Amino acid sequence: MTEAQQSFQRLAEIVEELREKCPWDRKQTKESLRHLTIEETYELADAILKDDYAEIQVELGDLMLHVLFYASLARDAGKFDMAAVLDGQIEKLIRRHPHVYGDMVGASEEEIHANWEQIKAAEKAALGKVDISALDGVPESLPSLIKAHRMQEKAAHMGFDWEKKSEVWEKVEEEIQEFKGANSPEEKADEMGDLLFALVNYCRFEGINAEDALARASAKFKRRFQSVERQSTEMGRALKDMSLAEMDVLWEKAKQE
């Protein structure tokens, strides 16, 4: 047994001990853990954006704990166990990669994507879960930017896509003009949604993940604004009492930092 296998087994044993002996762990359910799992996933996402490998390691461990905990709960409910989870994933990866393990060696990326969707559809059909739409597999609870990107990807895999990047940008400009022409708050909100959707689509054509790009922009704004706050404190001034012109000077200094 490798060191990693030994560590995995030890962690699984600890999960079982905690579920038996810890009052808090003993009362947890899949429903009570759900929001905590979402939080841990976002903490991992933050660590990835910060390129902090030490934190990534910690957050991966937290997520592994949750995976083992859910599998333990399911086993006690007579549904499945951790072995079934791992075996199912192994079988799925082999099944979905015929270009590695099957007879599609040498297939193009487009052929691989198309076959991937066909395999997923066949898997759902075998379980009696036939999607009416190619978009049915996109989770409703995804963050909106990610959801828009995934919907556009899936539609593109079905051939429903723009041919040229320039056409996508023309659509962005068209949506900008429609937003400018909107009057009521409801109409403006609707047009802004269309504009954001078009921008996500253009990002996709540029090979940019809109969610990641916005996350980096937000992090950059946070760094710069906190620098402005720090500078104002060093000056003995309250930021809220400064003029916009004064704050702009501090902002430019923050950008130089």
N, C-alpha and C positions, 0 to 999 in steps of 0.2 A: 504494500500500500504506500502510495506516495505521501509526501508531507502535506500536500494540499488536501488529499483525500482524508488523511487523519484529522486535519483541522476541521474539515466539513463535518465529519462524523462527530467530533467533539462538540461543535456548535449545535448540531442536531440534538445531541444528548442534553446539553444545557437547556435548550428550548423545552424539552420534555420535563426536565427537573423544575424549571420555573413554572410551567403550566400546572405542575402538581403541588408545589410548595409555596409559591408567591401568591398572596391574596389578590394583588392587582392583575397579574397574568392569568390567574385562574378564572377570573370573571370576564375576560375579553372574548369578543365574538368577531366574526368577519366584518360585521357592520360597525362595531366600535373601533376597529382598526383601520377602516377604510380611509378616513380623513387623515390619519397619521401617516398612512402609506403615501397618500398624495403629497403631504408635506415633505416627507423624506425624498420623494422623487424630485421635488423642486429644489431641495437642498443640494442634491446631486447635480442638478442642472446648473445651479449657481456656481458650484465648485468647478464644473467643466468650463464655464464662461470665464472664470478667474484663472484657469489653467493651473489650479492648485492640486497637484497630485496627492499631497498628504491628505487634503480634505476629501478628494475623490475616493481615496482608499477607505476613509472612515464612513462616508456615505454609502459606498457599495456594501460595506459590512452591515449597515443599518437596514438596507433593502434586503440583503440576504436573510437577515433575522426575520423580516416580515414574511418572506417567501416560505421559510421553514415553519413559521407560526401558522400561516394559512393552511399549509399542507397537513400540519398536525391536527388542526381543527377539523379539516375535511375527513381525515382518517377516523377520528372519533365519531364523526357523523355517518360513517360507513359509505363515504363517497369515493375517495381516492387517497393515496398516500404519496410521499415524496418520490418514491421510486417510479410511480405512474407518471408523475409530472416530468421527471427527467427522461424516462423512456419515450413519452409522448413527444417531447421536444426533439429528441434524437431522431425519431422516425419522421417527424415533420420536416426537419432540416434536410435529411437525405431525400425525402420525397420532393421537396421544393427546389432541389438543386440537381436536376438531371444533367445539367451542363458540367457538373463535377462528378456525380456518382452514377449517372445513367448514360443514355444514348444521344445526349445533345452537346457533347464536347465540341467546342469550336463555334457554338452559336453566338450570334451578335447580341449586343446589349438590348436591342429592341425586341429580338426574339425571346430573350430571357425574361424580360418584363411581361410580355404578352403571355408567355407560358406560365409565369408565376401567378397571374390573375386567373388563368384557366384552372390551375391546380387548386387554388384557394376556393374557387367556385365549386369544383368537384368535391372538395372536402366538406363544404357546407351542405351540398346536396346529399352526401352520404349520411349526414347527421339530420337530414330533414329540414335544414335551414337554408332554403333557397332565397337569395336576395332578389327582390323585384327590380332593384336598381343597382348599377355599379357603384353608387355612392352609399349604399346601405351599410357598408363596412366601416364607414368613417364615424367614430364615436361622437355622439352629440355633446359630450362634456369636454371635448378638447378645447383648449384656448382658441379663440376665433381666428387668429392669424395662422396657426398650425392647421386648423380645420379647413380654412380656405385653400391653403397650399395643397393639402392632401386631396381635397375634392377636385381641384384643378388637375392634379397628377393623374387621378383615377379616370377623369374624363378624357385626358390626353391619351391614356393607354387604350381607350376605346376609339381613338381616332378623332375625337372632338377637340380640336386644338387649332390655334393660329399657325400659319405656315412660316411667317416671318416675324422677327423681333420688332421690326419697325411698325408692323400692324398693331402689335400689342401696345406700343407707346402711343400710337394714334388713338387707341381706345382710352388710354389714361388721359390724354389731352381732351378728348370728347367728354369724359366724365367731369373733368375740371370745369369745362364750360357749362355743363348741365348743373353743377353745384352752384356756380356763380349766378345762374338764372333762377335758382330756387327762391321761393318767397316765404312760405310758412315754415315754422320750426320742424314740422313733421317732414316736409318735402326736403329741407336741408339735410336732416338726419338720414333720410333715405338715399339722397344723392351722395352724401359723404360715405355711406356704406358701399355704394357702387364704386366710388373712387378708390377706397381702400382695397376692395376686392381686385380692382384692375391693377393697382400697384403691386399687390401680392403676386399677381400673375406675371407682371413684368419682372419682378424679382426672380421668379422661377425661371424665366427665359435667360436671365443673366447668371443663373447658377447661385443665387443668393437666397438664403433662408430668411424670410422676412421676420420671423420670430426672433432669431438670433441677432439679426441686424438691429432690431428695435431694442432688444435687451442690452446690446453693447452701447447704443446711443443713450439709453436711460442711465447706464452705469457711468458713462462719460459725463452726462449732465450732473449726476450726483456728486462726482468727484469735484467738478468745477464749482458747483453751488456751495459745497462744503468748504472749498477754498475761499470763496467770497465771504462766507460766514466767519472763517478764521481770520481773514484779513481785517474785516470790520471790527472784530473783537480786539485785535492787536492795536487798532487805531483808537480804541476806546469809544467806538460808535455803535449804536444799535442799528442793525441792518434796516429795520422797518422805518427808521427815521431818515435814512439816506435818500437822496434823489436818484432817479433812474440813471441820470448821467454819471453820478458818482459810483453807482453800482456797476455801470458798464465799464468803468475804468478798472475796477477790481476783477470783473469778468475777463477782460482782456489779459490781465496778469495771470489769472487762473489758466487761461488757454495756453499761455507761454510755458507754464509749469508742466 
